[in-house]
Amino acid sequence: MGLSAAAAAILLKKSIITVRAKAKVLGHSFQTRAGNDRLSRSIVPTYFFDTKDGVTVRDRLGVSFNLDSEAIEHSKMLAGEMRLKGPIKEADLRICVVNESGHEVHVELVSPEAVDFRTRILPG
């Protein structure tokens, strides 16, 4: 049995708990914000990591990062962790990074086949 969007969402939540614990040990702050108010503003922007495989599973917590690029790197790390957990059930499983304004700033493909296809250079 492979990893579905719902299972990926659970994995993301566990990953956030792990990162929060590591940050605390290192003396760094790691903020998440619960709630449904994606349109509210904060000093440090909150990014949401929705999973999609035809059906969207919304991230209700979100994680605060200073820059879009930090949130994008986080999505790449999460996708890598998902690949290591086992076979991906859906070929189009992806993590969508959404900012507080509701704009999708990045899409990270999780399926190794999709990643290989996206990065493959076709002969000229």
N, C-alpha and C positions, 0 to 999 in steps of 0.2 A: 504494500500500500504506500502511495506517495504522499507528498506534502501538498495539502490544499491551501487555499487562501485563509480559511479559518484556522488551520493548524499553524500557518505562517504568522498569523496575527498573535496567537498564543506565544509562539517562539519570540516574536518581537517584544512582547511584554516581559518575558523572562530575561531577555537580553538587557532591557532597560533597567531592570532590578539589579542585574549583575554589574552594569556600568555604574549605577548609582552607588553601590557598595564599594567598588574600587575607588571611585572618586572620593568617597568619604575617608577611606583609609589613607589616601594621598593628601588629604586636607583640601581638596578642591570642592567647589559647589557644583552640583548637578541638579538642574531644575526640570521638573515636569509640571504640567498644569492640567488638572482634570477639568472636565466640563464640556459643554457643547458650544461654548461661545468662541468659535473660530474667528469671528470678525472683531473681537476685542484686540486692543493693542497693549503691548508691554514694552519696557525698555529693552529687554533682550528678547528678540523674536522667538516665537514658538513654532516649530515645524511638526507636521503630522506625517506619519509613515503608513499610508493606507496600502493594503494589499489588494491586488486585483487578479482574478483569473476568469474573467467573464462576469463575475460578481464582485462588487467592491465590499471589502471589510474595512470599516472606518477605524482609524486610530483615535481613540477618545482622550488619551492622555497628552500626547505630544511631548517634545523634548526641546529645550531652549538651546539655541546656538547663536553666536554673534553674526555669522555670515551664511549665505546660501551655500557656499562651497563647503563649509563644515558639515552642514546637514546632508549634502550630497555624498561626502566621504563616509558619513555614518550609514547612509543607505547602501553603499558599496560593501561596507563591512558586514551589515546585516544580511545582505544577499549571499555573501561568501559563507557566513555561518549557516544559512539555510541549505546551501549546496552540500556542506559537510554533514548535515543531519541525515541525509538519505536521499533517495530518488525523489525528483520533483514530479508530482502527479500531473500538473498542467503545464504544457509547453509554453503557455503565455503568462505564467505567473510573474508578476512584477510588483515592485515597491514604488509607489508614487509619493514623492516628497511634495507636500502641500504647505504653503506658508499660511500665516494667520489670516491673510486676506482671502484665502480660498483659492489662490493661484497655484497651479502645478508648476513647480520649478525644476523638476527632474523626474525621469522615469528610469528605474534600474531593473533590468531584466534579471530574473533569478535562474531560469532554466539554463543549464550549461550549453545546450544546443542553440538556444536563442542568442546567447552571448557569443558563441563561436560564429554564428551566422552574421551577427551584427558587426563583428570586428574582422571578418575574413575579407581579404583583398582579392578581388577578382582579376584574373589575367587581362591585360590591356588589349 
